[in-house]
Amino acid sequence: MAVRMTKRWRPLTLEEAKRLSGNLGVYQLADDKGDILYIGAATALSRYGLRGEVMAKAESPPDGATQFRVEVNTAYRTRHGELLAAYVHDNGRLPAANTDVDPARLGRLSPG
């Protein structure tokens, strides 16, 4: 598996979010250009898994978010941290809407 998520982008609409499964996993939200604005996870505490998490974001999206992609993964906490660390490696900061994450708690990656 690649360190960075490579799934296709889908429109961030309630209708599209309703098509998702209730699985656990991770997701990314981006603007029209594909710039990532938020990296989130559907955890064991998430109501309706990825479907519920993305539906909530579709109803109240972070500024500029117009698309999303998901990855079903039962190791969602590890994968979430990995995606955040890869983003920080590439950009020197967290995604703009990830105000819920303490950057000091992230590991360091040196992806190729």
C-alpha positions in Angstrom: 0.0 0.0 0.0 1.2 3.5 -0.9 1.8 5.9 2.0 -0.3 8.6 0.3 -3.9 7.9 -0.6 -4.4 7.4 -4.3 -8.2 6.7 -4.5 -10.2 8.8 -7.0 -11.9 12.0 -5.8 -15.7 12.0 -5.6 -18.0 15.0 -5.3 -18.7 16.0 -1.6 -22.5 15.8 -1.8 -25.0 14.2 0.6 -26.1 11.9 -2.2 -22.6 10.6 -2.9 -21.9 10.2 0.8 -25.0 8.1 1.2 -23.5 5.5 -1.3 -20.6 4.8 1.1 -20.5 1.7 3.3 -20.6 1.8 7.1 -17.0 0.4 7.3 -14.2 1.9 9.4 -11.5 3.7 7.6 -10.0 7.1 6.7 -11.0 9.9 4.3 -9.7 13.1 2.8 -11.5 16.2 1.9 -10.2 18.5 -0.8 -11.0 21.6 -2.9 -11.6 21.7 -6.6 -7.9 21.6 -7.4 -7.4 18.5 -5.2 -5.6 20.3 -2.5 -6.3 18.4 0.7 -8.1 20.4 3.4 -8.9 17.7 6.0 -7.9 14.1 6.8 -10.3 12.3 9.0 -11.1 8.8 10.3 -14.3 6.8 10.8 -13.6 5.1 14.1 -15.3 2.4 16.2 -17.2 5.3 17.8 -18.4 6.8 14.5 -22.1 6.4 13.8 -22.5 4.6 10.5 -18.7 4.5 9.8 -17.4 6.2 6.7 -20.9 6.9 5.5 -21.8 8.9 8.7 -18.5 10.8 8.8 -18.6 11.9 5.2 -22.4 12.7 5.3 -21.7 15.0 8.3 -18.9 16.7 6.4 -21.1 17.1 3.3 -23.8 18.8 5.4 -21.2 21.2 6.9 -18.0 21.1 4.9 -14.8 22.9 5.8 -14.3 26.1 3.8 -13.5 25.2 0.2 -14.1 21.4 0.5 -15.8 20.1 -2.7 -14.6 16.5 -3.0 -13.6 13.5 -0.9 -12.1 10.1 -1.1 -12.1 7.1 1.3 -10.1 4.1 2.2 -11.6 1.2 4.1 -9.1 0.2 6.8 -9.5 -1.5 10.1 -6.2 -0.1 11.3 -7.7 3.4 10.9 -5.9 5.0 13.8 -2.5 4.0 12.4 -3.5 4.9 8.8 -4.9 8.3 9.9 -1.6 9.2 11.6 0.4 7.9 8.6 -1.6 10.1 6.2 -1.3 13.2 8.5 2.5 12.6 8.8 2.9 12.2 5.0 1.0 15.5 4.5 3.2 17.3 7.1 6.3 15.8 5.4 5.1 17.2 2.0 3.8 20.5 3.2 5.4 21.4 6.5 2.1 21.8 8.2 -1.2 20.0 8.9 -4.1 20.4 6.5 -6.0 23.7 7.1 -9.1 22.2 8.6 -7.3 19.6 10.9 -7.4 21.9 13.9 -8.4 18.8 15.9 -4.9 17.2 15.7 -1.9 18.0 17.9 1.1 18.0 15.4 3.5 17.1 18.3 1.8 13.7 18.6 2.5 12.7 15.0 5.3 10.5 14.0 7.8 11.4 11.3 7.9 9.9 7.9 10.4 10.0 5.1 8.4 8.6 2.3 10.0 8.0 -1.1 
